[in-house]
Amino acid sequence: MSINQLTIDRPAEQMAPPATSTALRAIGPQTGPERMRLRDISVFYDGVPAVRQASLSIHQGEVLALIGPSGCGKTTLLRTLNRLTELTPNASHSGQITLDGDDIHELDDTRLRTRVSMVFQQPNPFPMSVFDNVAFALREQARRRPRRRELEPLVTHALQRAGLYEEVRDNLDRPALRLSGGQQQRLCIARAIATDPEILLMDEPCSALDPRSTAVIEQLILQLRSELAIVIVTHNLQQARRVADRVAFMYLGDLVELGTADQLFEAPREERTREYIAGAFG
């Protein structure tokens, strides 16, 4: 589908009945091609390093979790992937990040953030209707201002992919701020995926949610991983183990260890990783 041309012949299929997180995790990743690569990325605030020479790859069809104690550089690294770090006046960086082989700093920043979309820690729906929240991103990418009837199939599809459509379908014009916290976060996910990004960044998307809403979001992450690459920052080690295919442990700005979820949690190679997982610090 071309968002710019607003091709709307994509079928709005109903979301399959949800499976359990355990069942989805057991399916295993369908890892596809490399979408993004980081080479020796360092990020500085006022010259002080927050991330030091981190290198890793991000692949289609996987969930990559960034774990580590507060202040270790996880969110800074995540925000660097779509150049949000640049919005901080005292920030600078070195190294290279490529998206499908292209240096992200040679891409238009607005277009980059469409292709590498982000969901934040606190749900942040716009003060407008459910429909207009999702349609906002589509309108921003359109060459001409589309009519509502042109947007309806795309909005519906995004809400279905985010597992929210059945709960809001009878009143898409209701104010988004009247939704529950978990619904608001799923609405933000629908808004983030409406333009079909290649990579979805998630900064502790469940930290403000109750356990039931957290389970719904985790289930959604596992369903979406077949369609795109997901990078999630989480302080919750159990969550990382439930949803991640690979896990990167960061400490004091260093990328200490990167491996499969099973390997990192069951047989970590580095002493600092073993201590963190055992709860020696956090």
C-alpha positions as CSV (number, residue, x, y, z in Angstrom):
1,M,0.0,0.0,0.0
2,S,1.2,3.5,-0.8
3,I,0.2,5.9,2.0
4,N,1.1,8.9,-0.2
5,Q,-1.3,7.7,-2.9
6,L,-3.9,6.5,-0.3
7,T,-4.5,3.2,-1.9
8,I,-7.3,1.8,0.2
9,D,-8.1,-1.6,-1.4
10,R,-6.3,-3.4,1.4
11,P,-8.8,-5.7,3.1
12,A,-9.8,-4.8,6.7
13,E,-9.6,-8.3,8.1
14,Q,-10.8,-9.1,11.6
15,M,-8.0,-9.9,14.1
16,A,-7.6,-13.5,14.8
17,P,-8.7,-14.6,18.3
18,P,-5.9,-13.9,20.7
19,A,-3.6,-16.7,21.6
20,T,-1.8,-16.8,24.9
21,S,1.6,-15.2,25.3
22,T,3.1,-18.6,26.1
23,A,1.7,-20.1,22.9
24,L,2.9,-17.2,20.8
25,R,6.3,-17.1,22.3
26,A,6.7,-20.9,21.7
27,I,6.1,-20.4,17.9
28,G,9.6,-18.8,17.7
29,P,10.7,-15.9,15.6
30,Q,10.4,-15.9,11.8
31,T,13.5,-13.7,11.5
32,G,13.8,-12.0,8.2
33,P,16.4,-9.7,6.6
34,E,18.4,-7.1,8.5
35,R,16.5,-3.8,8.6
36,M,18.8,-1.7,10.7
37,R,22.5,-1.9,11.8
38,L,24.3,0.1,14.4
39,R,28.1,0.4,14.1
40,D,30.0,1.8,17.1
41,I,27.2,4.2,18.2
42,S,28.1,6.6,21.0
43,V,25.8,9.3,22.3
44,F,26.9,12.2,24.5
45,Y,25.2,14.8,26.6
46,D,27.3,17.9,27.1
47,G,30.3,15.7,26.1
48,V,29.5,13.0,28.7
49,P,28.9,9.6,27.2
50,A,25.5,8.0,27.8
51,V,26.1,5.2,25.3
52,R,29.5,3.9,24.3
53,Q,30.3,2.2,21.0
54,A,27.2,0.0,20.7
55,S,27.0,-2.3,17.7
56,L,24.0,-4.5,16.9
57,S,21.6,-5.4,14.1
58,I,17.8,-5.4,14.0
59,H,15.9,-7.9,11.9
60,Q,12.5,-8.2,10.4
61,G,10.3,-10.6,12.4
62,E,11.9,-10.3,15.8
63,V,11.5,-8.6,19.1
64,L,14.7,-7.2,20.5
65,A,14.6,-6.1,24.2
66,L,17.0,-3.6,25.7
67,I,17.4,-4.3,29.5
68,G,19.5,-2.9,32.2
69,P,19.2,-0.6,35.3
70,S,18.0,3.0,35.2
71,G,20.3,5.4,33.6
72,C,22.3,2.8,31.6
73,G,21.5,4.3,28.2
74,K,18.6,2.1,27.0
75,T,16.2,4.8,26.2
76,T,18.9,7.0,24.8
77,L,19.9,4.2,22.4
78,L,16.3,3.6,21.5
79,R,15.6,7.3,20.7
80,T,18.8,7.4,18.6
81,L,17.3,4.9,16.2
82,N,14.9,7.5,14.7
83,R,17.0,10.6,15.6
84,L,14.8,11.7,18.4
85,T,18.0,12.2,20.5
86,E,18.8,15.1,18.1
87,L,15.9,17.1,19.6
88,T,18.0,17.4,22.8
89,P,20.1,20.5,22.3
90,N,23.2,19.3,24.2
91,A,23.2,15.8,22.6
92,S,25.8,14.6,20.0
93,H,26.7,11.2,18.6
94,S,29.3,9.3,16.7
95,G,29.1,6.0,14.7
96,Q,26.7,5.0,12.0
97,I,23.1,3.7,11.9
98,T,21.7,2.4,8.6
99,L,18.2,1.6,7.6
100,D,18.0,-0.9,4.7
101,G,21.6,0.1,4.0
102,D,21.0,3.9,4.0
103,D,22.5,6.1,6.6
104,I,19.6,7.5,8.7
105,H,21.3,10.9,8.9
106,E,21.0,11.2,5.1
107,L,17.2,10.6,5.3
108,D,14.5,13.2,5.9
109,D,13.8,13.0,9.6
110,T,10.0,13.1,9.2
111,R,10.1,10.2,6.7
112,L,12.5,8.3,8.9
113,R,10.1,8.6,11.9
114,T,7.4,7.2,9.7
115,R,9.5,4.2,8.8
116,V,10.9,3.8,12.4
117,S,7.9,4.7,14.6
118,M,7.8,5.0,18.4
119,V,5.4,4.3,21.2
120,F,6.3,6.1,24.5
121,Q,6.2,5.1,28.1
122,Q,3.1,7.1,29.0
123,P,0.1,6.8,26.6
124,N,0.0,10.1,24.7
125,P,-3.2,10.2,22.6
126,F,-4.0,13.5,21.0
127,P,-7.0,15.5,22.4
128,M,-9.2,14.5,19.5
129,S,-11.3,11.5,18.5
130,V,-10.2,7.9,18.3
131,F,-10.6,8.1,14.5
132,D,-8.7,11.3,14.2
133,N,-5.8,10.0,16.3
134,V,-5.1,7.2,13.9
135,A,-6.0,9.3,10.8
136,F,-3.5,12.0,11.9
137,A,-0.5,10.1,10.8
138,L,-2.1,9.1,7.5
139,R,-3.1,12.7,6.7
140,E,0.4,13.9,7.5
141,Q,1.8,11.5,4.9
142,A,-0.8,12.1,2.2
143,R,0.0,14.2,-0.9
144,R,-3.4,15.7,-0.7
145,R,-5.8,16.0,2.2
146,P,-7.9,12.8,2.1
147,R,-11.5,12.5,2.8
148,R,-12.8,10.6,5.8
149,R,-14.3,7.8,3.6
150,E,-10.8,7.3,2.1
151,L,-9.2,7.0,5.5
152,E,-11.8,4.7,7.1
153,P,-10.5,1.4,5.8
154,L,-6.9,2.3,6.8
155,V,-8.0,3.5,10.3
156,T,-10.0,0.4,10.8
157,H,-7.2,-1.9,9.7
158,A,-4.7,-0.1,12.1
159,L,-7.2,-0.4,15.0
160,Q,-7.7,-4.1,14.2
161,R,-3.9,-4.7,14.1
162,A,-3.6,-3.0,17.5
163,G,-6.4,-5.2,19.0
164,L,-8.7,-2.2,19.7
165,Y,-11.2,-2.1,17.0
166,E,-13.9,-4.3,18.5
167,E,-13.8,-2.1,21.7
168,V,-14.3,1.2,19.9
169,R,-16.0,0.4,16.6
170,D,-19.4,1.6,17.7
171,N,-18.1,5.1,18.4
172,L,-14.9,6.1,16.6
173,D,-15.7,9.7,17.3
174,R,-15.5,9.4,21.0
175,P,-12.7,11.5,22.6
176,A,-9.5,9.4,22.9
177,L,-8.8,10.8,26.3
178,R,-11.9,9.0,27.6
179,L,-10.4,5.6,26.9
180,S,-8.8,3.5,29.7
181,G,-5.0,3.6,30.0
182,G,-4.6,0.3,28.3
183,Q,-6.9,1.3,25.5
184,Q,-5.0,4.6,25.1
185,Q,-1.7,2.8,24.7
186,R,-3.2,0.5,22.1
187,L,-4.5,3.5,20.3
188,C,-1.0,5.0,20.3
189,I,0.2,1.7,18.9
190,A,-2.5,1.9,16.2
191,R,-1.4,5.4,15.4
192,A,2.3,4.3,15.2
193,I,1.6,1.4,12.8
194,A,-1.0,3.1,10.6
195,T,1.7,4.2,8.1
196,D,3.2,0.7,7.9
197,P,6.6,1.3,9.5
198,E,9.4,-1.2,9.1
199,I,10.5,-0.9,12.8
200,L,8.4,-0.1,15.9
201,L,10.3,1.3,18.9
202,M,8.6,0.9,22.3
203,D,9.9,2.6,25.4
204,E,8.6,0.8,28.4
205,P,5.1,0.6,26.9
206,C,3.5,-1.2,29.9
207,S,5.1,0.6,32.8
208,A,2.0,2.7,33.4
209,L,-0.5,-0.1,32.9
210,D,-2.2,-2.7,35.2
211,P,-1.3,-6.4,34.8
212,R,-4.3,-7.2,32.6
213,S,-3.6,-4.4,30.2
214,T,0.1,-5.4,30.2
215,A,-0.8,-8.9,29.2
216,V,-2.9,-7.5,26.3
217,I,0.0,-5.3,25.1
218,E,2.5,-8.2,25.3
219,Q,0.2,-10.4,23.3
220,L,-0.1,-7.6,20.7
221,I,3.7,-7.3,20.5
222,L,4.1,-11.0,19.8
223,Q,1.4,-10.8,17.1
224,L,2.9,-7.7,15.4
225,R,6.4,-9.2,15.3
226,S,5.5,-11.2,12.2
227,E,4.9,-7.9,10.3
228,L,7.8,-5.7,11.4
229,A,10.9,-5.5,13.7
230,I,10.2,-4.4,17.3
231,V,12.7,-2.9,19.7
232,I,11.4,-2.6,23.3
233,V,13.0,-1.1,26.4
234,T,11.8,-2.7,29.6
235,H,12.9,-2.8,33.2
236,N,10.7,-5.9,33.6
237,L,13.0,-9.0,33.2
238,Q,10.0,-11.3,33.1
239,Q,8.4,-9.3,30.4
240,A,11.7,-9.4,28.3
241,R,11.8,-13.1,28.7
242,R,8.1,-13.4,27.7
243,V,8.2,-11.3,24.5
244,A,11.8,-11.0,23.3
245,D,13.6,-13.2,20.7
246,R,17.0,-11.5,21.5
247,V,18.0,-9.4,24.5
248,A,20.7,-6.8,24.9
249,F,21.9,-6.0,28.4
250,M,23.3,-2.5,28.9
251,Y,25.2,-1.1,31.9
252,L,26.6,2.3,32.4
253,G,26.4,3.1,28.7
254,D,28.0,-0.1,27.6
255,L,26.3,-2.8,25.6
256,V,27.6,-5.6,27.8
257,E,26.0,-8.7,26.2
258,L,23.6,-9.5,23.3
259,G,22.1,-12.9,22.7
260,T,18.9,-14.9,22.4
261,A,16.5,-14.6,25.3
262,D,17.1,-18.2,26.3
263,Q,20.9,-17.9,26.2
264,L,21.0,-14.5,28.0
265,F,18.7,-15.5,30.8
266,E,19.8,-19.1,31.3
267,A,23.5,-19.0,30.5
268,P,24.8,-15.4,30.4
269,R,28.4,-15.1,29.4
270,E,29.3,-11.9,31.3
271,E,29.5,-11.6,35.1
272,R,27.7,-8.2,35.1
273,T,24.8,-9.8,33.2
274,R,24.6,-12.7,35.7
275,E,24.6,-10.3,38.6
276,Y,21.9,-8.1,37.1
277,I,19.6,-11.1,36.3
278,A,20.2,-12.5,39.8
279,G,19.1,-9.2,41.3
280,A,22.5,-8.1,42.7
281,F,21.8,-4.6,41.4
282,G,19.1,-2.8,39.5
